[in-house]
Amino acid sequence: MRLVQFEDAGNRRIGVELRENGDIVDLCKANPNIPNDMRSFIEGGNAMLSAAKSVVDGGGNILKRETVKVVAPIYNPDKVLCIGMNYTDHCIEQNAPVPEVPVIFNKFPSCIIGPTDDLIYPEETKELDWEVELTVVVGKDAKKVSESEAMDYIFGYTVAHDVSARDWQLKPGVNGGQWVIGKAMDGFCPLGPAIVTKEALSDPHNLGLRCKVNGVTKQDSSTNQLIHKSAACVAFVSRFMTLKAGDLILTGTPPGVGVFRKPQEFLKKGDVVECEIDEIGKVVNKIV
């Protein structure tokens, strides 16, 4: 199932895409018991999924995609967590050792923007960079779960652009070596367009993913190159903090980012960034 949030005449509701970039079944109009925000829907568990399936199977309540605006699939997660250096070749391109355990940092819900929203270039940085990332959407509370059971706690997956201000993230002596400012400025998490339930994907760990800037491919890899895969990330994080339904885990980016190119490349106003993952979709954001 491909779940989206959309706005119609100023009202935000939940829907199901009939196919990637296709028309949308309006779940909320068809069933008043279905909430109009994704976090509440996910918190409803299997009962909500069953209700949604019934609406889709029943036909009707279909909206033409061009008549609505698809927005980020969730705006209010409790946590937005990120895994750093989680592709072997991304570690190689920065001459860093492959981490034995996941490297964790975070963004905030205020970072999230929609899959086609403009991304405002912050005046505080001069080194804005791109990162395409497969993103785990947590389905239910998880605390100290084992890796073998962790997939049971995953609701689905979406696409994120882990926008990064490299001068605030990586330059020696800046902000004490902490990453959060460089990773968590407003708008630094374009998300979407859909949350695809894990059952609807052929294999979340064998999907092509790529990033293009102005139509030029900068990153091109596969999620089969992930070091710590979804279950490992969920299990590791849940050792230290309780994951909540709707929480996001950005699982890392492959090689090809601007900061490690020779010469370095950074985004500028007017650039259009496309972050795409097979079977899920893409976010396309203009830098303004």
Residue pairs with C-beta under 8 A, 6 or more apart in sequence:
1 16
1 49
1 52
1 53
1 56
1 196
1 197
1 199
1 200
2 16
2 17
2 19
2 20
2 194
2 195
2 196
2 197
2 200
3 14
3 15
3 16
3 17
3 38
3 41
3 52
3 73
3 156
3 194
3 195
3 196
3 197
4 14
4 15
4 16
4 17
4 24
4 70
4 73
4 192
4 193
4 194
4 195
5 12
5 13
5 14
5 15
5 37
5 38
5 70
5 71
5 72
5 73
5 74
5 75
6 12
6 13
6 15
6 24
6 63
6 68
6 69
6 70
6 71
7 13
7 68
7 69
7 71
8 26
8 63
8 67
8 68
8 69
11 36
12 36
12 37
12 71
13 26
13 27
13 28
13 29
13 36
14 27
14 28
14 34
14 35
14 36
14 37
14 38
14 41
14 52
15 24
15 25
15 26
15 27
15 28
15 63
16 24
16 25
16 27
16 52
16 55
16 56
17 23
17 24
17 194
18 24
18 25
18 56
18 62
20 194
20 279
20 280
20 281
21 65
21 193
21 281
22 65
23 62
23 63
23 64
23 65
24 62
24 63
24 65
24 68
24 70
25 55
25 56
25 61
25 62
25 63
26 61
26 62
26 63
27 34
27 51
27 52
27 55
27 61
28 34
28 35
28 36
29 61
30 55
30 58
30 60
30 61
31 51
31 54
31 55
33 51
34 41
34 48
34 51
34 52
34 55
35 41
35 44
35 48
37 74
37 75
37 76
38 73
38 74
38 75
38 195
38 246
39 74
39 76
39 77
39 245
39 246
41 48
41 52
42 48
42 74
42 137
42 139
42 155
42 245
42 246
43 245
43 246
44 51
45 139
45 140
45 245
49 197
55 61
69 114
70 114
70 115
70 116
70 192
70 193
71 114
71 115
71 192
72 112
72 113
72 114
72 115
72 190
72 191
72 192
73 137
73 158
73 191
73 192
73 193
73 194
73 195
74 112
74 137
74 191
74 195
74 246
74 248
75 109
75 112
76 109
76 246
77 109
77 244
77 246
77 247
77 248
78 244
78 246
78 247
79 106
79 241
79 243
79 244
79 247
79 248
80 106
80 107
80 108
80 109
80 111
80 112
80 189
80 247
80 248
80 250
81 104
81 105
81 106
81 107
81 237
81 247
81 248
81 249
81 250
82 104
82 105
82 106
82 107
82 133
82 162
82 183
82 249
82 250
82 252
83 102
83 103
83 104
83 228
83 233
83 249
83 250
83 251
83 252
84 99
84 102
84 103
84 104
84 105
84 179
84 252
85 91
85 94
85 96
85 98
85 99
85 103
85 227
85 252
86 99
86 102
86 103
86 226
86 227
86 228
86 251
86 252
86 253
87 221
87 225
87 226
87 227
87 252
87 253
87 254
87 255
88 98
88 225
88 227
89 221
89 225
89 254
89 255
90 252
90 253
90 254
90 255
90 257
91 97
91 98
91 99
92 255
93 255
93 256
93 257
93 260
94 260
98 227
99 227
99 228
101 228
101 236
102 228
102 232
102 233
102 236
102 237
104 236
104 237
105 179
105 180
105 183
106 180
106 183
106 184
107 162
107 183
107 184
107 188
107 189
107 250
108 184
110 186
111 163
111 184
111 185
111 186
111 187
111 188
111 189
112 189
112 190
112 191
113 119
113 187
113 189
113 190
113 191
113 285
114 190
114 191
114 192
115 159
115 190
115 191
115 192
115 193
115 281
115 282
115 283
115 284
115 285
116 193
116 283
116 284
116 285
117 187
117 190
117 285
118 285
118 286
118 287
118 288
119 163
119 187
119 190
119 273
119 285
119 286
119 287
119 288
120 186
120 187
120 288
121 128
121 267
121 268
121 269
121 287
121 288
122 128
122 165
122 185
122 186
122 187
124 165
124 168
124 185
125 165
125 166
125 167
125 168
125 182
125 185
126 167
126 266
127 165
127 166
127 167
127 259
127 264
127 266
128 163
128 164
128 165
128 166
128 266
128 267
128 268
128 287
129 163
129 164
129 165
129 166
129 257
129 258
129 259
129 266
129 267
130 161
130 163
130 164
130 211
130 213
130 218
130 219
130 257
130 258
130 267
130 273
130 275
131 161
131 162
131 163
131 164
131 211
131 219
131 253
131 257
132 159
132 160
132 161
132 162
132 209
132 210
132 211
132 219
132 253
132 254
132 275
132 276
132 277
133 159
133 160
133 161
133 162
133 209
133 250
133 251
133 252
133 253
133 275
134 157
134 159
134 204
134 207
134 209
134 223
134 226
134 250
134 251
134 277
134 280
135 157
135 158
135 159
135 160
135 191
135 248
135 249
135 250
135 251
136 154
136 157
136 230
136 233
136 234
136 248
136 249
136 251
137 154
137 155
137 156
137 157
137 158
137 195
137 246
137 247
137 248
138 153
138 154
138 155
138 234
138 243
138 244
138 245
138 246
138 247
138 248
138 249
139 153
139 154
139 155
139 156
139 245
140 153
140 155
140 245
141 242
141 243
141 244
141 245
142 150
142 153
142 234
142 238
142 242
142 243
143 238
143 242
143 243
144 238
144 239
145 152
145 153
145 234
145 235
145 238
146 235
147 231
147 232
147 235
148 231
150 230
150 231
150 232
150 234
150 235
150 238
151 198
151 230
151 231
151 234
153 234
153 238
153 243
154 198
154 230
154 231
154 234
155 195
155 197
155 198
155 245
156 195
156 196
156 197
156 198
156 200
156 201
157 195
157 196
157 198
157 201
157 204
157 277
157 280
158 191
158 192
158 193
158 194
158 195
158 196
158 248
158 280
159 191
159 192
159 193
159 209
159 275
159 276
159 277
159 280
159 281
159 282
159 283
160 189
160 190
160 191
160 248
160 250
160 275
160 283
161 189
161 190
161 191
161 211
161 273
161 275
161 283
161 285
162 183
162 188
162 189
162 250
162 253
163 185
163 187
163 188
163 189
163 190
164 182
164 183
164 188
164 257
164 259
165 181
165 182
165 183
165 185
165 188
166 182
166 258
166 259
166 266
167 174
167 182
168 174
168 175
168 181
168 182
169 179
169 181
169 182
169 183
170 182
170 259
175 181
175 182
189 250
190 275
190 283
190 285
191 248
191 283
192 281
192 283
193 281
193 282
193 283
194 280
194 281
196 279
196 280
198 204
200 279
201 207
201 279
201 280
202 279
204 223
204 230
205 223
205 224
205 226
205 229
205 230
206 222
206 223
206 224
207 222
207 223
207 277
207 278
207 279
207 280
208 220
208 221
208 222
208 277
208 278
209 219
209 220
209 221
209 222
209 223
209 254
209 275
209 276
209 277
209 278
210 217
210 219
210 220
210 221
210 275
210 276
211 217
211 218
211 219
211 256
211 273
211 274
211 275
211 276
212 218
212 273
212 274
212 276
213 265
213 267
213 271
213 272
213 273
213 274
214 271
214 272
215 272
218 256
218 257
218 258
218 265
219 253
219 254
219 255
219 256
219 257
220 254
220 256
221 254
221 255
221 256
223 251
223 277
225 254
226 251
226 252
227 252
228 236
228 251
228 252
229 251
230 249
230 251
233 249
233 251
234 243
234 249
237 243
237 249
258 264
258 265
258 266
258 267
259 266
267 273
267 287
268 287
269 287
269 288
270 286
270 287
270 288
271 286
271 287
272 284
272 285
272 286
272 287
273 284
273 285
273 286
273 287
274 282
274 283
274 284
275 282
275 283
276 282
276 283
